[in-house]
């Protein structure tokens, strides 16, 4: 009943001050949120590209591409991560760069990234584009934010008005706190969805192998042999660890059998001799 009272009372607060607190309270319903009438679909684009470059040029190419992003400023381009590493087995170098670029300039920025690679003698090994339609999710989230914020405003007005007994006010404050948490969560999702539409993620992979090295197949073979030996050794150790308790138990049973069997055999021989030595009964 308290929730019903809160819902009814919150609707009447707006008219209480104008009517000198004499009007009766009417039923309160949160108005349906206005639909998104923009008509524009909300598409989140993401790009992935892999470049093959000479091992010694990867770090320099990455630095130049990162510099292009920095020059655009944080509002239009942000650096998520960068990394460069060397594969000691294969003898190649690889790296990664992840960027967030304003969606409107993403295609042009991809072309600039390609130009840097081509200038360094590299090539595009693979490329992919992903477009995710998040229009419905965005509309639903916006509607949820408006509805929850409207409810939070009504509850806050009810608390500030101070009408009702202490129990009702405590219930209103708890309802307001819960509603405000839901508003904050919805706004966080709303901001995330808007950023996904406004900023496109570009994932760049750099790869380099050294096909000129005659030892590359040998290194690959050595790595495969090492992995096989390691797997075999691990399997052997697992078998030993699992079997060891059972081997110990079997050894103990054999020892007990021999020990008890020897005593039982000795006792039978002594009994037989006594029987043979006893005089026959009349």
N, C-alpha and C positions, 0 to 999 in steps of 0.2 A: 504493500500500500504506500510505502514511503516513496518508491520510485514513481508511482502514479501521481502522488502529490507533487513531487519535484517537476514532473513533466507538465502538469497543469499549471503550477505556480510560475514556472519560468516564462510561460507565454503571456501571463498577465502583467509581468513586471514592466514591460514596455509601455503599457497604458496606465499603470498605477499613478505615476507622477503627474501625468496630464489630467487625470480625472480626480485629483486630490485624494487618491487612495480610496475612492468610493465605489469603483467599478468592480463587478464580480469577475472572477477568473474564468477564462475559457480554456478549452482543450488546446494543447500545444502540439503541433506536428512540425518536425524539421522539414523545411521546404525542399523539394527535389532539386539537386544541383543542376545548374544549367549545363546543357550538353555542349561539347566542343564543336563550335560552328566554323572553325577555321577551314575544315575540309582538306587540309594538307596532310598527307600520310606522314607518320613519324618513322623514319627509316634510320637504323643504326648501321653504319658501314664500318667494316674493318678490312684491313689489307695485310697480306703476307707475301714476302718476297725473299728468295734465296739467291745470293750472288756467289759466283765462283771467281775468286781473285787469287793472285799470287800471294804466297804466305807472307812475304815481307811487306806487302802493301795493305794488308787488312787493317792494321792499327791506324795508318794514315787515312785510309778511306773512311773509316768509322769516325775519326776525329773531324773530318771535313763535313760529313753528314750531320753530326751533332752540332757543328758550328752553324749550319744552315738553320737548324731548329732554334738555336739560341738567338740567332739574329731576328727571328720573327717575334720574339717576346713571349712571355708566359701566357698571355691571353690567347695566342694563336698556335703555340706549340709548346709541349711539355715533354721533358725527358723522363721516361719511367725507369729504364735500366739500360746499362751497357756492360758488356763483358767481352774479353778476348782471352783465349787459352790455346795451348799447344798440346797436340796429341803425340806423346812420346812414342807410342807404338806404331801408329800409322805414319808419323813424320809430317803431319799436316797441321794447319792452324785453323781455328774456327772462332767465331764470335757472334754476339747477339746485340741488337739494339731495339728497344721498344719505345715508341713515341705516341703522343696524343696530338693530333693536328686538327685544326679547324676544318670541319667537313667541307666547307665551300672551297678550300684551296688544296684539299687532299690529293686530287689527281695531278695538279700542277706540281705539288711537292714531291710526289712519287717520280715524276719525270726528272726533277732536279737530282734526286737520289740516284737515278739511273745514269745521269750524265756524269756524276762524280765517279761512278764505278767504271764506265766506259773510258773515261779519261785516264784511269789507272790501268787500263788493259784488261779489265774484268768483263764478265758476261752475266746475263740473267739466267740462272739455272731453272727457276720455277717461280710462278706468281699466281696468287689467288685473291679473289675479292668475295667478301661475304656481306650480304645485305639482309638485315633482320627487321621485319615489320613489327614495331612495338606500339602501333597506334592504339589498339584496344587497351593494352596495359597502361598506356599513358592517360587515356581518357578515364579509365576506371580509377586510377590513382588520384588524378585531379579531382574527380567527383568525391572520392573518399575524404580528401583533405578538406574540401569545402563543407561537407556534411559534418565532419568531426569538429571543425573549427566553429561552425555555427552552434553546435551543441555545447562546446566549451564556453563560448561567449554567453550563452543563456545561463549556464550553470554559474558562471562567475558573477553575472548580474544578480542572480538569485542569492548568492552568498553575500555580495556587497549590500543588498537590500536589507538583509538581516531579519526577514520575517520568519515566523515559525518557531518551534521550540528548538532546544539545543540538539536533540537527537536528529531532527530534520536537517539542521545546518551541518552536523557532522557527516551525515549521509551525502549531502550535497557536495561537501568538500572532497570526500572520497571519490564520488562520481566525477568531479572535475579533474582530480589528479589522474584517474585512470584514463579519462578522455584526452587529457593533455599529452599523456604518454603515447596514445594512439596517434594523435596529431603529429607529434615529433617523428614517429616511425614512418608515417605516411609521407611527411615532407622530405625525409631522408631518401626514401625510394623515389619520390618525385624529382628531387635534384639529381639523383643518379641516372634516371631515365632521360632527363633533359640533357645531361652531359653526354650521354651515349649518342644522342642525336646531333648535338652541336660539335662534338669532337670525335674524330675517327682514329682508331688505334692502328698503327702501322708497326708490324713486327718484321724486323730485318734479320736474316741469318746470313752469316759469312762463312764460306767453306773453302778450304784449300787442301788439295792433296798434291803429292810430289810424284807424278807419274814417271819422272826421269830417273828416279832412284831404282837401281836394280835390286836393292835390298828390301824394298817394300813388300814383295811377296814373302820373302824370308821372315820379315817381322810379323806379318799376318799369320804365317804358319807357326811361328814360335808362340805367338799369343794363343792360337787355337790349341796347340799341344799343351801349353801351360794350364789352360782352362780345363782340358780333359784330365790332366794329371791331378789337378786340384779337386775336381769333382770325384775322381776315383778314390783319392785319399780321404776325402770327407765321408764317402760312402763306407769305406773300410773302418774308419773310426766310429761311425755310427753303429755298424754291426758289432764291433768289439764292445762298445759301451752297453749295447742292449743284451749281448750274449753273456757278458762277464758274470752277472749274478747267477744265471742258470748254470754256467760251467762250474762255479763255486759250489752250488747246491748239489750238482751231480757228483762232484768229487767227494763231498761230505758223505753222500749216500753210499758211494762205493767203499769209502774207508770204513763206515759203520758196518757194511755188509761183511767185509773181510774180517774186521775185528770180532764181531759177534759170531760170524760163521766159524772162525777158528776156535773160539771158546766152546761153541756148541758141539763141534766135531770132537774136541778133547774130552768133553763131558760124556759123550756117547761111547768113546773108546774105553774110558775108565769104568763106566757102567757095565760094558760088555765083559771086561776082564774079571770084574767082581762076580758076575754071573757065572762065568766059566770056572772060576776058582772055588765056588761054593760046592760042598759035597751034595751028592744027589740025595734026595729025601727018600725014606723008606715007604 
